[in-house]
Amino acid sequence: MSEITIKELTTQEETARFWDRLYTYFRRDMFPEGEPDREEYLDYFLGEEYRATIERLHARETDPLYYLAFLRDGAEIGCAMSAAYPSEDGKWFIMEFWAEPEFRGGGTGTACAHALLAWARERGAAYLELNAEEERRRRFWARLGFAPNGVDEWGKPCMLLPPEETLPLTVERLTDPEDPRLGWQLRKLENSFLAEISEEPLTEEKKERLAAALREGRIAFFLALRGTRAVGMCSAAPCWSTFACCETGVFDDFYVEPPFRRRGAARLLACAARDWCRERGMASLTVGCSAGDVGMYRALGFELELGAMLACPL
C-alpha cells in the first residue's frame, strides 16, 4: 500500500470542496437514513450557525482548527477536521475523520489515522482526544491506543490518547464559574463524575444553579491541573454543625479522569479541600461513600468512622 500523506486545505477552492465532502459525510455516515432524530441533527450540522462557528475557529490565530485531506498516489481518499490547543496543555482534538467509501477496506482507515496522529505529534500534540458515541467508533480508536475518558461539557462520551510525558500536577480553586480557562472544564469533569455514578449530565438549569452556588460561596471546587488541563476535581460545601457549634465541611464531587489516575491527583485534591476547611475554622471534613470506597478515603485521611450515612429523598 502506498504511503498516505496529509495536506492542509487552505485555498477557497480547497475549503469549498472540503465542506461539500463534510456535508456528504454527515448525511451518509454520521446521520444516515433511519437514524433517530436525523433531521434535527442535519438541520444543525448543515445549517449556517454550525458552519459559521467552525469557520470562526478555523480563522483564529491561537488554537487553530485545520481542514485536512488524506492523499494516496495523488488522490484525496479521505478528510479530517482537527483543532490544536497549545493553550490547553498541548491537546489536539479530532473533530471529524473519514475515508471516502470507494477507498475503504484493507486497513485504509487505520493507515489514515496513523498518519493523522503522526502529523499532529510533529506539530506539538502532547495527546489527542475525540468524541466517540458509537461502539464501532470506540472500537476503532481503541485499537490505536485511545481509552474511554468520561464525557464532555454536553455529556458526550470522550476518548483520550494519553500523553507520554508525565508532568507534575497542581491544584487550583475555581472561584469564577465563567472563568474562560477553567469554567467549562469544571462542567466537563462534573458530567464525567455524574456519568461514572450513572446519573444524567447537567441540564442548563443545573449548570446555572451550580454557577450561582460557586459565586455565592456555598460550595468550593478544587481542580487538579496537568499544565492547563483539569484532570480531576473535588468540592467542599460548608455546613453548620450544632454538635461543634461551628461550620463543618462536606466532601463531594470527587473525580479524576481515568488516564490520569494513580498519579497523586486524588491526594492533592483531598489535601486542598482539607486545608481550605481548616483555614475557615471548620471542625471537620466528612464524606459519604460506598463500602467499596472506604479504604481509599481512609488512605486520604478520612480516618474517623461516624457510622452509616442515610438520606431522606425530598
C-alpha positions as CSV (number, residue, x, y, z in Angstrom):
1,M,0.0,0.0,0.0
2,S,1.3,3.4,-0.9
3,E,2.2,5.9,1.8
4,I,-0.6,8.2,3.0
5,T,0.2,11.9,3.4
6,I,-1.7,14.8,4.8
7,K,-2.5,18.1,3.0
8,E,-3.8,21.1,4.8
9,L,-6.6,22.7,2.8
10,T,-6.3,26.4,2.8
11,T,-7.4,27.9,-0.6
12,Q,-11.0,28.9,-1.3
13,E,-11.4,26.1,-3.8
14,E,-10.0,23.5,-1.4
15,T,-12.1,24.6,1.6
16,A,-15.3,24.7,-0.6
17,R,-14.6,21.1,-1.6
18,F,-13.9,20.1,2.0
19,W,-17.3,21.5,3.1
20,D,-19.1,19.6,0.3
21,R,-17.5,16.4,1.4
22,L,-18.1,17.1,5.1
23,Y,-21.9,17.6,4.4
24,T,-21.9,14.4,2.4
25,Y,-20.2,12.6,5.3
26,F,-22.8,13.9,7.8
27,R,-25.7,12.7,5.6
28,R,-24.1,9.3,4.7
29,D,-22.1,8.3,7.8
30,M,-23.0,10.3,10.8
31,F,-26.8,10.6,10.4
32,P,-27.8,8.0,7.8
33,E,-31.4,7.2,6.8
34,G,-33.3,5.7,9.7
35,E,-31.1,7.3,12.4
36,P,-33.2,8.7,15.3
37,D,-33.5,12.5,15.3
38,R,-31.7,12.5,11.9
39,E,-33.5,15.6,10.5
40,E,-32.9,17.5,13.8
41,Y,-29.2,16.8,13.7
42,L,-28.9,17.6,10.0
43,D,-30.7,20.9,10.4
44,Y,-28.0,21.9,12.8
45,F,-24.9,20.4,11.2
46,L,-25.9,21.5,7.7
47,G,-27.0,24.9,8.9
48,E,-25.4,28.4,8.9
49,E,-24.8,28.5,12.6
50,Y,-22.6,25.4,12.7
51,R,-20.6,26.5,9.6
52,A,-20.1,30.0,11.0
53,T,-18.8,28.6,14.3
54,I,-16.3,26.2,12.6
55,E,-15.1,28.9,10.1
56,R,-14.5,31.3,13.0
57,L,-12.4,28.6,14.8
58,H,-10.6,28.0,11.5
59,A,-9.7,31.7,11.2
60,R,-8.4,32.3,14.7
61,E,-4.7,32.7,15.2
62,T,-4.4,30.8,18.5
63,D,-5.6,27.2,19.0
64,P,-6.0,26.7,15.2
65,L,-8.5,24.4,13.5
66,Y,-7.4,22.6,10.4
67,Y,-9.2,21.2,7.3
68,L,-7.2,18.2,6.2
69,A,-7.2,15.7,3.3
70,F,-5.6,12.3,3.2
71,L,-3.7,11.7,0.0
72,R,-2.5,8.4,-1.6
73,D,-1.0,8.3,-5.0
74,G,-2.3,11.9,-5.6
75,A,-5.9,11.0,-4.8
76,E,-7.8,12.5,-1.9
77,I,-9.0,9.4,-0.1
78,G,-10.5,11.0,3.0
79,C,-10.6,14.0,5.2
80,A,-10.3,15.2,8.8
81,M,-11.1,18.2,10.8
82,S,-8.9,18.7,13.9
83,A,-8.2,21.5,16.3
84,A,-4.9,22.1,18.1
85,Y,-4.9,23.6,21.6
86,P,-1.4,24.7,22.7
87,S,-3.1,26.8,25.3
88,E,-4.6,23.6,26.9
89,D,-1.6,21.6,27.6
90,G,-0.9,20.6,24.0
91,K,-4.2,18.9,23.4
92,W,-5.2,18.0,19.9
93,F,-8.9,17.3,19.3
94,I,-10.1,15.2,16.4
95,M,-13.5,16.6,15.4
96,E,-14.2,14.7,12.2
97,F,-12.4,11.8,10.4
98,W,-13.4,9.7,7.5
99,A,-12.2,7.7,4.5
100,E,-14.3,8.0,1.3
101,P,-16.4,4.9,0.6
102,E,-14.5,3.9,-2.6
103,F,-11.2,3.7,-0.7
104,R,-12.4,1.9,2.5
105,G,-11.2,-1.6,3.4
106,G,-7.7,-3.1,3.6
107,G,-6.7,-1.0,6.5
108,T,-7.1,2.3,4.8
109,G,-8.9,3.9,7.7
110,T,-6.3,2.7,10.2
111,A,-3.5,4.0,8.0
112,C,-5.1,7.4,7.7
113,A,-5.5,7.5,11.5
114,H,-1.8,6.7,12.0
115,A,-0.9,9.4,9.5
116,L,-3.1,11.9,11.4
117,L,-1.6,11.0,14.8
118,A,2.0,11.4,13.4
119,W,1.1,14.7,11.7
120,A,-0.3,16.1,14.9
121,R,2.7,15.0,17.0
122,E,5.1,16.6,14.6
123,R,3.2,19.8,15.3
124,G,3.5,19.6,19.0
125,A,0.5,17.5,20.1
126,A,1.1,16.1,23.6
127,Y,-2.1,14.0,23.5
128,L,-5.2,13.6,21.4
129,E,-8.9,13.5,22.2
130,L,-12.2,12.9,20.4
131,N,-15.9,12.2,21.0
132,A,-17.0,8.6,20.4
133,E,-20.6,7.7,20.9
134,E,-21.0,4.7,18.6
135,E,-19.5,1.3,19.6
136,R,-17.9,0.9,16.2
137,R,-16.1,4.2,16.5
138,R,-14.9,3.4,20.0
139,R,-13.5,0.0,18.9
140,F,-11.7,1.7,16.0
141,W,-9.9,4.3,18.1
142,A,-9.3,1.8,21.0
143,R,-7.1,-0.2,18.6
144,L,-5.0,2.9,18.2
145,G,-4.5,3.4,21.9
146,F,-7.3,5.7,22.8
147,A,-9.1,5.0,26.1
148,P,-12.6,6.0,27.4
149,N,-12.3,9.3,29.3
150,G,-15.6,10.4,30.7
151,V,-17.8,12.8,28.8
152,D,-17.6,16.4,27.6
153,E,-19.4,19.6,28.7
154,W,-22.5,18.4,26.9
155,G,-22.4,14.8,28.2
156,K,-21.0,13.2,25.0
157,P,-18.5,10.3,25.6
158,C,-14.8,11.1,25.1
159,M,-11.8,9.0,24.4
160,L,-8.2,10.1,25.0
161,L,-4.8,9.0,23.7
162,P,-2.8,9.7,26.9
163,P,0.3,11.9,26.9
164,E,3.6,10.0,27.1
165,E,5.2,12.7,29.2
166,T,4.4,12.8,32.9
167,L,4.1,16.3,34.3
168,P,3.7,17.4,37.9
169,L,0.1,18.1,39.0
170,T,-1.1,21.3,40.8
171,V,-4.4,22.2,42.4
172,E,-6.3,25.4,41.9
173,R,-9.6,26.6,43.5
174,L,-12.2,27.8,41.0
175,T,-14.0,30.9,42.2
176,D,-15.5,32.2,38.9
177,P,-17.8,29.7,37.1
178,E,-17.4,31.7,33.9
179,D,-13.6,31.5,34.0
180,P,-12.8,31.0,30.3
181,R,-9.9,28.7,31.2
182,L,-11.4,26.5,33.9
183,G,-15.2,27.1,34.0
184,W,-16.0,24.8,31.1
185,Q,-13.5,22.2,32.3
186,L,-15.4,22.0,35.6
187,R,-18.6,21.3,33.8
188,K,-16.9,18.6,31.7
189,L,-15.5,16.9,34.9
190,E,-18.8,17.3,36.7
191,N,-20.6,15.5,33.8
192,S,-17.9,12.8,33.8
193,F,-18.4,12.3,37.5
194,L,-22.2,12.0,37.0
195,A,-21.7,9.5,34.2
196,E,-19.5,7.4,36.4
197,I,-22.2,7.1,39.0
198,S,-24.8,6.5,36.4
199,E,-26.5,9.9,36.7
200,E,-27.7,12.2,33.9
201,P,-25.5,15.1,32.7
202,L,-26.1,18.6,34.0
203,T,-29.1,20.3,32.5
204,E,-28.9,24.1,31.7
205,E,-30.9,24.8,34.8
206,K,-28.5,22.8,37.0
207,K,-25.5,24.5,35.4
208,E,-27.0,27.8,36.4
209,R,-27.6,26.6,40.0
210,L,-24.0,25.3,40.2
211,A,-22.7,28.6,38.9
212,A,-24.8,30.5,41.5
213,A,-23.6,28.3,44.4
214,L,-20.0,28.9,43.3
215,R,-20.4,32.7,43.1
216,E,-22.1,32.9,46.4
217,G,-19.5,30.8,48.2
218,R,-22.0,28.0,49.1
219,I,-19.6,25.4,47.6
220,A,-15.9,25.4,46.8
221,F,-14.4,23.5,43.8
222,F,-10.8,22.4,43.5
223,L,-9.3,21.3,40.2
224,A,-6.2,19.1,39.7
225,L,-4.3,20.5,36.7
226,R,-1.8,18.9,34.4
227,G,-0.4,22.1,32.9
228,T,-3.6,23.9,31.9
229,R,-5.8,20.8,31.6
230,A,-8.1,20.0,34.5
231,V,-7.8,16.2,35.1
232,G,-9.6,15.9,38.4
233,M,-11.9,17.8,40.8
234,C,-13.5,17.7,44.2
235,S,-15.8,20.0,46.2
236,A,-16.3,21.1,49.8
237,A,-19.5,22.6,51.0
238,P,-19.8,24.4,54.3
239,C,-22.5,23.0,56.7
240,W,-23.4,24.3,60.2
241,S,-23.0,21.8,63.0
242,T,-24.9,22.1,66.2
243,F,-22.6,19.5,67.7
244,A,-19.5,21.5,67.1
245,C,-21.3,24.9,67.1
246,C,-19.4,25.9,64.0
247,E,-19.1,25.1,60.4
248,T,-18.1,21.6,59.1
249,G,-17.4,20.6,55.6
250,V,-18.9,18.0,53.3
251,F,-16.5,16.5,50.7
252,D,-18.1,15.5,47.3
253,D,-17.8,15.6,43.5
254,F,-14.6,13.6,43.7
255,Y,-13.4,12.6,40.3
256,V,-10.1,12.0,38.4
257,E,-10.1,11.3,34.7
258,P,-9.2,7.6,34.2
259,P,-5.9,8.1,32.2
260,F,-4.6,10.4,34.9
261,R,-5.4,8.2,38.0
262,R,-2.7,6.8,40.2
263,R,-0.5,9.9,39.7
264,G,-1.3,11.7,43.0
265,A,-4.2,13.8,41.9
266,A,-6.6,12.3,44.5
267,R,-4.3,13.1,47.4
268,L,-3.6,16.6,46.2
269,L,-7.4,17.3,45.9
270,A,-8.2,15.9,49.3
271,C,-5.4,17.9,50.9
272,A,-6.6,21.1,49.2
273,A,-10.1,20.6,50.4
274,R,-8.9,19.8,53.9
275,D,-6.6,22.8,54.0
276,W,-9.4,25.1,52.9
277,C,-11.7,23.8,55.6
278,R,-9.1,24.2,58.2
279,E,-8.4,27.8,57.1
280,R,-12.1,28.6,57.5
281,G,-12.0,27.2,61.1
282,M,-14.2,24.2,60.3
283,A,-14.3,21.4,62.8
284,S,-14.1,18.6,60.3
285,L,-14.5,17.4,56.7
286,T,-16.8,14.5,56.2
287,V,-17.5,12.3,53.2
288,G,-20.3,9.8,52.4
289,C,-19.1,6.8,50.3
290,S,-20.0,3.3,49.3
291,A,-18.4,0.4,51.2
292,G,-16.0,-0.3,48.3
293,D,-14.5,3.2,48.6
294,V,-13.9,3.2,52.4
295,G,-10.3,2.0,52.1
296,M,-9.5,4.8,49.5
297,Y,-10.9,7.5,51.7
298,R,-9.1,6.2,54.8
299,A,-5.9,6.4,52.9
300,L,-6.7,10.0,52.0
301,G,-7.0,11.0,55.7
302,F,-10.7,10.3,56.4
303,E,-9.9,8.1,59.4
304,L,-12.8,8.8,61.8
305,E,-15.7,6.5,61.3
306,L,-19.1,8.1,62.0
307,G,-21.4,5.3,61.2
308,A,-23.8,4.9,58.3
309,M,-25.0,7.9,56.3
310,L,-28.7,7.8,55.3
311,A,-30.7,10.2,53.2
312,C,-34.4,11.0,53.0
313,P,-35.4,11.9,49.4
314,L,-37.4,15.0,49.1
